[in-house]
Amino acid sequence: MRTHLRSYFATLFAGDLAAFGAPPADEALVGHIRAEQVSLVLGYSFGIMLANACNALVLAIALWQSPDWAFALVWAAAVGSAALFFGLQARASRRIAKPQFVSRRTMYRLVRNALALGTAWGIVPVAFFADASTGGQLVITCLCSGMLAGGALAFATIPIAAIAFTAPIFVGIAICLGRNGDFVYLLMAVLVLVYGSVLLRGVFVNAFEFRRRIIAQHEAERTVRQDPLTHLPNRVAFNEALNGALNRLARSGEEFAVLLLDLDRFKEVNDQFGHPAGDEFLVQIASRLQRCTRAAEHVARIGGDEFALVMANLARPEDALEIAERFVAAFTEPFQIEGLEVNRTISIGIVLAPRDGSTSHDLLKHVDIALYRAKKSAPGTICFFEASDDRSARDRRALQRDLEHAIEADELFLVYQPFLDIRKGRVTGFEALLRWQHPTRGLIPPSVFIPIAEESGLIHQLGEWVIRRACTMLSRWPDDIRIAVNFSAVQFQNVGILQTIVDALAEANVAPSRLEIEITESMLLSKYGSAATVLNALLELGVTVALDDFGTGFSSLTYLRKLPFSRIKIDQSFIRDMLVQPDCAAIVKSVIGLARDLRIGVVAEGVETADQLECLRQISCDEVQGYLISRPVSGSEISALLDHDPQHSVHAA
């Protein structure tokens, strides 16, 4: 019973109309209603407080000849000063952007202040009415009536505050009128009771209507500002929250943080379980993220698997880091998807305002850069924005712009590194390697510009150019020579890649079996679902497929069993150490034996010494590639390379 009463009074003094029979609502919505109520009160406060100060001055003047003039002067000075102080505070608060959420504690303070001010005016009829002149009594009557009406107006949406303000005045008037046995005063008491009842009824009617209107407006706005899947705020709501935080920063210097969150490897969930399961996964994610935030803050879903949070009233950067760490920790427990456990991580970028920017454009740009670095570092990483990130991003964007025009400017070219058949001692093919000769930066390595091309989507245009140029070059070589082209994981998302290969082969009039597509284990690890379909289609076309960097991934044997590889390439790290580390030698030997049993060809990459070549010959490796055989050469040098005995060149080396 005691707990129930405590809960009821907490609801009552928080201004919640549920205490008077209104339907209950969740705390977030009630906090929003309180914000609207307080905003209205602040709108009236400066004028009402100014009126209080004027009324106090009028009362002091009216009682100047009264025996209580000294007490009246002290009272007027105290009430007038307090009214002006609170009025100026209210005016300053109005300059700050309207809050979206107001806590119970704020409403408690408002009710307490209303009670204090009402009590101050309730003292007036009790203390001064009896000894005042007829004119003074008239002034007191008018002032108390005005305070009753003004209080009802100021707190028209908050019944408990209106009661707290008007009740002491009613009590004071009742005591005053009750002291005099005159029948006229009794009539006045009845009139005051009637007027008070009308005022309070009006307050309740207005408050209930106001609450209903705010809830209806909130529901309507929620459809525009709420993500329909997760029921989190959407990008519109996030932008509004960000703009509100920027306004508070400009007006009061209130610092804040913006956190940008991106789920690692979300696409794999859609590929493996389907989009409905992916949607359910996002709902689970949203629930976990929202549980990590403070009551007045809401994570927003601003894109497919991208979330964001504006963390207001930031006391120190560590507070933002603490929230981010909660987000990361929320992903330690596996998710349940169609009865299976799925583990995922989330990467987070953080910016601090105004340190990292004071406009929405700068903050969003910088938090995106911070997130980019986090995702590049490792899954589940948190990164604050750093000035060096911006320089790197600008440099990356400049390279992207230059790369967009590199093909038309004839800055791209291919070089070719040969494969040597150990048993036959002859070149059997070449790997086409893309190079970029920038007009001012010089030769830019693929490790720099290929990731930029993948992120921007330019990889599809570059890939098509490489395929067509490689097939054109292939048409000039003998029919028993093949060409290998590296494929990016992103290229497998392009449904038109197969048609590009068909067209390139037809235009060059070369057999599909002479074209070899090289893919890496890391690409299969991230895009396994779509890779199998594309690779089988390539096999049906007659194109051969090689698995590059073999041994550096995690599920090589699964790939060899399920996917149609014609050749595997042993990563150069194993070849480099196989003569000095027995475990590397054992791995190379085992891979060659496994490939022979599976009838898959083997190429050893990175052969740089004659001893390495001899070792590979003894364990029956099919082909080798490396600087010992030849460095990558231009197309004009290939004819000379094919005309000479490569085996003789190796011995000479």
matplotlib code that plots the C-alpha trace (Angstrom):
import matplotlib.pyplot as plt

x = [0.0, 2.8, 4.6, 1.5, 0.9, 4.5, 4.2, 0.9, 2.4, 5.5, 3.2, 1.0, 3.9, 5.5, 2.6, 1.4, -2.4, -2.4, -2.7, -6.1, -7.4, -5.7, -4.5, -0.9, 1.9, 5.5, 8.1, 9.6, 6.2, 5.4, 8.8, 8.0, 4.6, 6.4, 8.8, 5.8, 4.2, 7.4, 7.9, 4.5, 5.1, 8.4, 6.6, 4.3, 6.9, 8.6, 5.4, 3.8, 6.9, 7.1, 3.4, 4.3, 7.0, 4.6, 1.9, 4.3, 5.2, 1.5, 0.8, 3.7, 2.3, -1.3, -0.2, 2.2, -0.1, -1.0, 0.4, 2.0, 3.9, 7.3, 6.4, 4.6, 7.7, 10.0, 7.5, 7.2, 11.0, 11.5, 8.6, 9.5, 13.2, 12.4, 9.9, 12.4, 15.1, 13.0, 11.6, 15.0, 16.0, 12.8, 13.7, 17.2, 15.8, 13.5, 16.6, 17.8, 16.3, 13.2, 14.1, 12.6, 12.5, 12.0, 12.6, 10.4, 12.9, 12.4, 8.7, 9.1, 11.0, 8.4, 5.6, 7.7, 8.3, 4.6, 3.8, 6.4, 5.0, 1.4, 2.2, 3.9, 0.6, -1.5, 0.1, -1.1, -4.9, -4.0, -1.3, -2.5, -6.3, -7.6, -5.6, -5.6, -7.7, -10.8, -8.7, -5.9, -8.5, -9.7, -6.2, -5.5, -8.8, -7.9, -4.3, -5.4, -8.0, -5.5, -3.0, -5.6, -6.4, -2.8, -1.7, -4.5, -3.3, 0.4, -0.2, -3.2, -1.6, -0.3, -3.1, -0.9, 1.1, -2.0, -3.3, 0.0, -0.1, -3.7, -4.4, -2.4, -4.1, -7.6, -6.6, -5.4, -8.6, -10.7, -8.8, -9.2, -12.9, -13.6, -12.3, -15.1, -18.6, -20.1, -22.6, -21.2, -17.9, -19.6, -21.1, -17.6, -16.3, -19.0, -18.1, -14.4, -15.2, -17.3, -14.7, -12.0, -13.9, -14.5, -10.8, -9.6, -12.2, -10.9, -7.4, -8.2, -10.2, -7.4, -4.7, -6.5, -7.1, -3.5, -2.3, -4.5, -3.3, 0.4, 0.0, -1.8, 0.8, 3.6, 2.1, 1.7, 5.3, 6.5, 5.3, 7.5, 10.4, 10.4, 11.9, 9.0, 11.1, 13.0, 10.7, 13.8, 14.1, 15.0, 17.4, 14.9, 14.7, 18.5, 19.1, 16.6, 18.4, 21.7, 20.4, 19.0, 22.3, 24.1, 21.6, 22.3, 26.0, 25.7, 23.5, 24.8, 28.0, 26.6, 29.0, 27.9, 29.1, 27.9, 28.4, 28.1, 27.7, 27.9, 27.3, 30.2, 29.4, 25.7, 25.3, 26.3, 23.2, 20.9, 22.8, 22.7, 19.2, 17.3, 16.0, 13.1, 15.6, 17.9, 15.1, 14.4, 18.2, 18.0, 15.1, 17.2, 20.1, 17.9, 16.6, 20.1, 21.4, 18.5, 19.1, 22.6, 21.6, 20.3, 16.6, 16.4, 18.5, 17.6, 19.7, 18.6, 18.6, 19.9, 20.6, 20.4, 22.7, 23.9, 22.9, 23.7, 23.4, 23.5, 24.8, 23.8, 25.2, 28.6, 30.6, 33.8, 34.9, 35.1, 31.3, 31.0, 33.6, 31.7, 28.5, 30.4, 31.9, 28.4, 27.3, 30.3, 29.7, 26.1, 27.2, 29.2, 26.2, 25.2, 21.9, 19.3, 18.3, 16.0, 17.1, 20.8, 23.3, 25.0, 27.9, 28.5, 30.4, 29.8, 32.3, 31.9, 33.2, 32.9, 33.2, 33.1, 31.5, 32.8, 36.3, 35.7, 33.3, 30.4, 28.3, 26.3, 28.2, 31.6, 30.5, 28.8, 31.8, 34.3, 32.3, 32.1, 35.8, 36.3, 34.0, 35.9, 39.1, 37.4, 36.1, 39.6, 41.2, 39.3, 35.8, 34.3, 36.7, 35.9, 37.7, 37.5, 38.0, 41.6, 42.8, 45.1, 42.0, 40.6, 43.9, 43.8, 40.2, 40.8, 43.8, 41.6, 38.9, 41.4, 42.8, 39.2, 38.5, 41.8, 41.0, 37.7, 39.5, 42.5, 41.2, 40.3, 43.6, 45.4, 47.2, 46.4, 48.4, 49.0, 52.2, 52.6, 54.4, 54.9, 54.1, 56.8, 56.0, 58.8, 58.6, 58.5, 60.7, 58.6, 56.3, 52.6, 51.0, 51.1, 49.3, 48.0, 48.8, 47.2, 49.3, 48.5, 51.0, 49.6, 50.7, 52.0, 52.2, 54.1, 53.5, 50.7, 50.7, 47.5, 47.4, 46.5, 44.1, 42.3, 40.6, 39.5, 38.1, 36.2, 34.7, 33.6, 32.3, 35.0, 36.2, 33.6, 34.8, 38.4, 37.6, 35.9, 38.9, 41.3, 39.3, 39.1, 42.7, 43.9, 41.9, 43.1, 46.7, 45.9, 44.8, 48.4, 50.0, 50.3, 47.2, 48.8, 49.5, 46.9, 46.4, 45.3, 43.3, 42.7, 39.1, 38.0, 35.3, 33.2, 33.2, 31.2, 28.3, 28.1, 25.5, 26.9, 30.4, 29.7, 28.4, 31.5, 33.8, 31.7, 31.9, 35.6, 36.4, 34.2, 35.8, 39.3, 38.3, 40.1, 39.0, 37.5, 39.9, 42.8, 41.4, 41.9, 40.2, 42.1, 40.2, 41.5, 40.4, 39.5, 37.1, 35.4, 35.2, 33.2, 31.2, 30.9, 27.1, 27.3, 30.7, 29.6, 27.0, 29.4, 32.2, 30.0, 28.8, 32.5, 33.2, 30.2, 31.6, 34.9, 36.9, 39.4, 39.4, 42.4, 42.4, 45.1, 47.0, 46.1, 46.7, 46.1, 42.3, 40.3, 38.3, 40.5, 39.5, 35.8, 36.3, 38.4, 35.6, 32.6, 33.9, 35.2, 38.9, 41.3, 44.4, 45.5, 48.4, 50.4, 51.0, 54.6, 54.9, 55.1, 57.5, 59.8, 60.3, 60.0, 63.8, 64.3, 61.1, 60.1, 56.5, 56.3, 58.0, 55.5, 52.5, 53.8, 54.4, 50.9, 49.2, 50.8, 49.9, 46.3, 46.0, 47.4, 44.8, 42.1, 43.5, 44.0, 47.1, 49.4, 51.4, 54.0, 54.2, 57.2, 60.0, 63.2, 66.1, 67.3, 67.2, 63.5, 62.9, 64.8, 62.9, 59.6, 60.8, 61.5, 58.1, 56.4, 55.0, 53.4, 54.2, 56.2, 56.0, 58.4, 61.3, 63.7, 61.6, 60.9, 59.7, 56.5, 57.2, 55.3, 53.4, 56.2, 58.7, 56.6, 57.5, 61.2, 60.5, 58.6, 61.2, 64.0, 64.4, 63.1, 64.9, 68.2, 67.4, 66.7, 70.0, 71.8, 70.1]
y = [0.0, 2.4, 1.7, 2.3, 5.6, 6.7, 5.8, 7.8, 10.9, 10.7, 10.6, 13.4, 15.9, 15.0, 16.7, 13.4, 13.5, 9.7, 10.7, 12.2, 9.3, 9.8, 6.7, 5.9, 6.4, 5.3, 7.5, 8.7, 10.1, 11.5, 13.2, 14.7, 16.0, 17.5, 19.3, 20.8, 21.9, 23.5, 25.2, 26.9, 27.9, 29.4, 31.3, 32.9, 33.2, 36.4, 38.4, 36.8, 37.4, 41.0, 41.4, 39.9, 42.5, 45.3, 43.9, 43.8, 47.4, 48.4, 46.6, 48.4, 51.8, 50.9, 50.0, 52.9, 54.5, 51.1, 50.1, 47.1, 49.3, 48.1, 44.4, 45.1, 46.9, 43.9, 41.5, 43.5, 43.8, 40.0, 39.0, 41.6, 40.6, 36.9, 37.5, 39.5, 36.9, 34.0, 36.0, 36.7, 33.0, 32.0, 34.5, 33.1, 29.5, 30.5, 31.4, 27.8, 25.3, 23.6, 20.3, 17.1, 15.5, 16.9, 14.7, 14.3, 16.2, 19.3, 19.1, 18.7, 21.9, 23.7, 22.6, 23.5, 27.0, 27.4, 26.5, 29.0, 31.9, 31.0, 30.9, 34.3, 35.7, 33.7, 35.6, 39.0, 38.8, 37.2, 39.7, 42.9, 42.9, 43.6, 46.7, 48.1, 51.1, 50.6, 51.4, 49.1, 46.3, 46.9, 46.7, 43.4, 41.9, 42.9, 41.6, 38.2, 37.8, 38.7, 36.2, 33.4, 34.1, 34.6, 31.3, 29.4, 30.8, 30.2, 26.6, 25.8, 22.6, 21.4, 21.0, 20.0, 23.2, 25.3, 23.8, 24.3, 28.0, 28.8, 26.7, 28.9, 32.0, 30.4, 29.5, 33.0, 34.5, 32.0, 32.9, 36.6, 36.4, 34.1, 36.5, 39.0, 38.0, 40.3, 38.5, 40.4, 38.7, 35.3, 36.1, 37.1, 33.7, 31.9, 33.9, 33.1, 29.4, 29.5, 31.4, 29.0, 26.0, 27.4, 28.2, 24.8, 23.0, 25.1, 24.1, 20.4, 20.6, 22.4, 20.1, 16.9, 18.4, 19.6, 16.1, 14.5, 16.9, 16.4, 12.7, 12.8, 15.2, 12.9, 9.9, 11.8, 13.0, 9.6, 8.1, 10.7, 10.5, 6.8, 3.9, 1.5, -1.6, -1.0, 1.8, 3.8, 7.4, 7.7, 10.0, 12.9, 12.7, 12.3, 15.4, 17.3, 16.1, 17.1, 20.6, 21.0, 20.1, 22.6, 25.3, 24.6, 24.7, 28.1, 29.6, 28.1, 26.3, 22.9, 20.3, 17.1, 14.0, 12.2, 8.4, 6.6, 2.8, 0.3, -3.4, -5.6, -8.1, -7.6, -8.5, -12.1, -12.4, -11.5, -13.8, -16.7, -16.4, -14.1, -10.5, -11.3, -12.9, -9.9, -7.5, -9.5, -9.3, -5.5, -5.4, -7.4, -5.0, -1.9, -3.3, -4.0, -0.6, 1.4, -0.3, 1.1, 4.8, 7.3, 7.9, 11.1, 9.9, 7.6, 5.7, 6.5, 4.1, 6.3, 3.6, -0.2, -1.4, 2.1, 3.7, 7.0, 8.8, 12.5, 12.4, 15.8, 17.6, 16.0, 16.5, 14.8, 12.7, 9.6, 9.7, 9.1, 6.4, 4.7, 4.6, 3.3, 0.5, -0.4, -0.7, -2.9, -5.1, -5.5, -7.6, -10.1, -12.3, -14.2, -13.3, -15.9, -16.1, -18.9, -21.1, -20.5, -18.5, -15.7, -13.6, -10.1, -7.0, -3.3, -0.6, 3.0, 6.4, 9.3, 13.1, 15.8, 19.2, 21.8, 20.2, 18.3, 20.8, 23.2, 22.5, 19.4, 19.0, 19.0, 16.7, 14.1, 14.2, 13.7, 11.0, 9.1, 9.3, 8.1, 5.1, 4.4, 4.1, 1.9, -0.5, -0.7, -1.4, -4.5, -5.6, -4.1, -1.1, 2.4, 5.4, 9.1, 11.5, 12.8, 15.6, 13.2, 11.3, 14.3, 14.8, 11.1, 11.3, 14.4, 12.7, 9.6, 11.7, 13.5, 10.2, 9.0, 12.0, 11.5, 7.8, 8.6, 10.2, 7.9, 5.6, 8.5, 10.1, 6.9, 6.7, 3.0, 0.2, -3.5, -5.3, -9.1, -11.6, -15.1, -18.5, -21.1, -24.8, -26.5, -29.9, -28.5, -25.5, -23.1, -20.1, -21.2, -17.9, -14.4, -12.7, -9.3, -6.7, -3.2, -0.1, 3.6, 6.3, 9.4, 12.6, 14.3, 11.6, 9.1, 5.4, 4.6, 1.0, -1.1, -1.5, 2.2, 2.8, -0.6, -0.1, 3.4, 1.9, -0.8, 1.7, 4.1, 1.5, 2.4, -1.1, -2.2, 0.2, -0.7, -4.4, -4.2, -2.2, -4.8, -7.7, -6.1, -5.0, -8.4, -10.3, -8.0, -8.7, -12.5, -12.5, -11.6, -14.6, -18.3, -20.4, -22.4, -19.3, -18.1, -14.9, -14.5, -11.5, -10.7, -10.2, -8.1, -9.2, -6.2, -7.2, -10.4, -8.1, -6.9, -9.0, -7.9, -9.2, -12.4, -10.6, -8.4, -11.5, -13.0, -9.8, -9.3, -12.9, -12.6, -9.2, -10.6, -13.9, -16.0, -19.3, -19.0, -21.6, -19.2, -16.7, -17.4, -15.5, -15.2, -14.7, -14.7, -16.7, -13.5, -12.6, -16.0, -15.6, -12.3, -13.1, -16.9, -16.9, -15.1, -16.4, -20.0, -19.0, -16.7, -19.3, -22.1, -19.8, -19.1, -22.8, -23.4, -20.7, -22.4, -19.9, -21.3, -20.1, -19.9, -19.5, -16.9, -16.6, -20.1, -20.9, -17.3, -17.8, -20.0, -22.5, -23.5, -27.2, -26.3, -24.1, -26.7, -29.3, -27.1, -24.6, -25.3, -24.3, -25.3, -24.0, -22.9, -20.5, -21.1, -17.8, -16.4, -16.3, -20.1, -20.2, -17.6, -19.6, -23.2, -23.7, -22.4, -23.4, -27.1, -26.3, -24.1, -26.9, -29.4, -27.1, -26.6, -30.3, -31.2, -28.6, -29.9, -33.5, -32.5, -30.6, -33.5, -35.9, -33.4, -32.9, -29.2, -27.4, -25.6, -22.4, -21.4, -17.6, -15.5, -17.8, -15.7, -18.2, -21.2, -23.3, -22.6, -23.6, -26.8, -27.7, -27.1, -29.2, -32.1, -32.1, -31.9, -28.4, -27.6, -24.0, -21.2, -17.4, -14.9, -12.5, -15.5, -16.2, -12.6, -9.4, -8.0, -6.8, -4.6, -6.0, -5.1, -7.3, -10.5, -11.6, -11.5, -13.5, -16.2, -16.5, -17.3, -20.5, -19.5, -22.5, -21.2, -17.8, -19.3, -21.1, -17.9, -16.2]
z = [0.0, 1.0, -2.3, -4.3, -2.5, -3.1, -6.8, -7.0, -5.4, -7.6, -10.6, -9.3, -8.5, -11.8, -13.5, -15.1, -15.7, -15.1, -11.5, -12.4, -14.4, -17.8, -19.6, -18.6, -21.1, -21.3, -19.7, -23.0, -24.1, -20.7, -20.7, -24.1, -22.8, -19.8, -22.2, -24.0, -20.7, -19.4, -22.7, -22.4, -18.8, -19.8, -22.5, -19.9, -17.1, -17.9, -18.3, -15.2, -13.1, -14.3, -13.3, -9.9, -9.4, -10.4, -8.2, -5.2, -5.8, -6.1, -2.8, -1.0, -2.2, -1.2, 2.3, 2.8, 5.4, 7.0, 10.4, 8.6, 6.0, 7.1, 6.8, 3.5, 2.2, 3.1, 1.6, -1.6, -1.9, -1.4, -3.8, -6.4, -6.4, -6.6, -9.4, -11.4, -10.9, -11.9, -14.8, -16.2, -15.8, -17.7, -20.5, -20.8, -20.9, -23.7, -25.8, -25.7, -28.1, -26.7, -25.0, -26.3, -22.9, -19.4, -16.3, -13.3, -11.2, -13.3, -12.9, -9.1, -9.0, -11.0, -8.7, -5.6, -7.0, -7.8, -4.2, -2.9, -5.0, -4.2, -0.5, -0.7, -2.2, 0.2, 3.1, 1.8, 2.7, 6.1, 7.1, 5.6, 4.8, 8.3, 9.1, 5.6, 4.5, 2.3, -0.7, 0.5, 0.9, -2.6, -3.9, -2.0, -3.3, -6.9, -6.6, -5.1, -7.8, -10.5, -9.0, -9.1, -12.7, -13.7, -12.0, -13.7, -17.0, -16.4, -15.3, -17.5, -18.7, -15.3, -12.9, -9.9, -10.4, -10.7, -7.5, -5.8, -6.8, -6.2, -3.0, -0.7, -2.1, -1.6, 2.0, 2.7, 1.4, 3.4, 6.6, 5.9, 5.2, 8.0, 10.6, 9.8, 10.7, 8.1, 5.8, 2.8, 3.4, 3.5, 0.1, -1.1, 0.1, -1.9, -5.0, -4.5, -4.2, -7.4, -9.3, -8.1, -9.1, -12.5, -12.9, -11.8, -14.0, -16.9, -16.0, -16.0, -19.2, -20.9, -19.5, -20.7, -24.2, -24.3, -23.4, -26.0, -28.7, -27.9, -28.0, -31.3, -32.7, -31.3, -33.0, -36.3, -36.1, -35.1, -38.4, -40.2, -37.8, -36.9, -38.7, -39.5, -38.9, -35.6, -34.3, -33.6, -34.7, -38.4, -40.3, -40.2, -36.4, -36.1, -38.1, -35.9, -32.8, -34.3, -35.2, -31.7, -30.1, -32.4, -31.4, -27.7, -28.4, -30.0, -27.3, -24.1, -25.0, -24.2, -25.7, -27.2, -29.1, -32.2, -32.5, -35.8, -35.6, -38.4, -38.1, -39.4, -42.1, -42.0, -45.7, -44.9, -42.7, -45.6, -47.9, -45.6, -44.0, -46.4, -46.0, -43.6, -41.1, -41.7, -40.7, -37.5, -36.8, -37.1, -34.7, -32.1, -32.7, -32.2, -28.9, -27.5, -28.6, -27.1, -23.7, -23.6, -23.8, -21.2, -20.8, -22.8, -25.7, -28.6, -31.1, -34.6, -37.6, -40.4, -43.0, -43.7, -40.9, -39.8, -36.5, -34.9, -31.6, -30.5, -27.0, -25.4, -22.4, -22.7, -19.5, -20.7, -23.8, -21.6, -21.3, -25.1, -24.9, -22.1, -24.1, -27.2, -25.1, -23.9, -27.5, -28.3, -25.2, -26.2, -29.1, -27.0, -26.6, -29.8, -31.6, -32.3, -36.0, -37.1, -34.2, -34.9, -32.9, -34.9, -33.6, -35.0, -34.0, -34.4, -35.3, -34.0, -34.9, -32.5, -32.9, -30.2, -30.7, -31.0, -31.0, -34.3, -35.9, -35.2, -38.2, -39.1, -42.4, -40.6, -37.8, -40.1, -42.5, -39.6, -37.8, -41.1, -41.4, -37.8, -38.6, -41.7, -39.7, -37.1, -39.7, -41.3, -38.0, -36.8, -36.1, -32.9, -32.9, -31.5, -33.0, -32.1, -35.0, -35.5, -37.7, -39.6, -40.6, -42.4, -44.3, -45.3, -46.3, -48.4, -50.1, -50.7, -52.3, -54.5, -55.6, -56.3, -58.5, -60.4, -60.8, -62.3, -65.2, -65.3, -68.1, -70.4, -69.7, -70.7, -67.3, -66.6, -68.1, -67.7, -67.0, -67.2, -65.0, -66.5, -65.2, -65.8, -66.2, -64.2, -66.0, -69.5, -68.9, -70.7, -70.1, -70.0, -69.4, -67.8, -64.9, -65.9, -63.2, -63.3, -62.8, -62.6, -63.7, -62.1, -63.8, -60.6, -58.0, -60.1, -60.0, -57.5, -56.3, -56.6, -52.8, -52.7, -55.5, -55.7, -52.2, -53.3, -56.5, -54.5, -52.1, -54.8, -57.3, -59.9, -59.6, -62.1, -64.7, -64.1, -64.1, -67.5, -68.9, -67.6, -69.0, -72.4, -72.5, -71.3, -73.9, -76.7, -75.6, -75.4, -79.0, -80.0, -78.2, -79.2, -78.6, -75.7, -73.6, -71.0, -69.2, -65.6, -64.3, -60.6, -59.5, -56.6, -54.2, -55.1, -58.8, -57.9, -56.9, -60.5, -62.3, -65.7, -65.1, -66.9, -70.0, -69.9, -70.0, -72.9, -74.9, -74.3, -75.4, -78.5, -79.5, -79.2, -80.8, -78.1, -76.5, -73.0, -71.7, -72.2, -69.7, -66.0, -63.2, -59.9, -56.7, -53.1, -50.1, -48.2, -51.0, -50.6, -46.9, -47.2, -50.3, -50.3, -51.0, -54.3, -55.4, -56.0, -58.5, -60.5, -60.4, -61.7, -64.5, -65.4, -65.4, -67.8, -70.0, -70.2, -68.3, -65.7, -62.1, -59.8, -56.0, -55.1, -51.9, -50.9, -47.2, -45.8, -45.3, -43.0, -44.9, -47.9, -48.0, -48.0, -51.0, -52.9, -52.3, -53.2, -55.8, -59.4, -59.2, -61.9, -60.2, -56.7, -56.0, -52.9, -51.1, -51.4, -47.6, -47.5, -50.4, -48.9, -45.6, -46.8, -46.9, -43.3, -41.6, -41.7, -41.0, -44.2, -46.2, -44.9, -45.8, -49.3, -49.8, -48.4, -50.6, -53.7, -52.8, -52.1, -55.3, -57.3, -55.7, -56.6, -60.1, -59.5, -60.9, -58.5, -58.9, -56.4, -56.0, -55.0, -56.2, -55.9, -55.6, -57.5, -54.3, -54.0, -57.6, -57.2, -54.0, -55.8, -58.7, -56.4, -54.8, -58.2, -58.2, -61.6, -62.2, -60.5, -60.6, -59.2, -59.7, -60.4, -63.5, -64.5, -63.1, -64.5, -68.0, -70.5, -73.4, -75.9, -74.0, -74.0, -77.6, -76.7, -73.5, -75.4, -78.0, -75.5, -73.4, -70.0, -68.4, -69.6, -68.2, -64.8, -64.7, -65.7, -62.8]

ax = plt.figure().add_subplot(projection="3d")
ax.plot(x, y, z, "-o")
ax.set_aspect("equal")
plt.show()
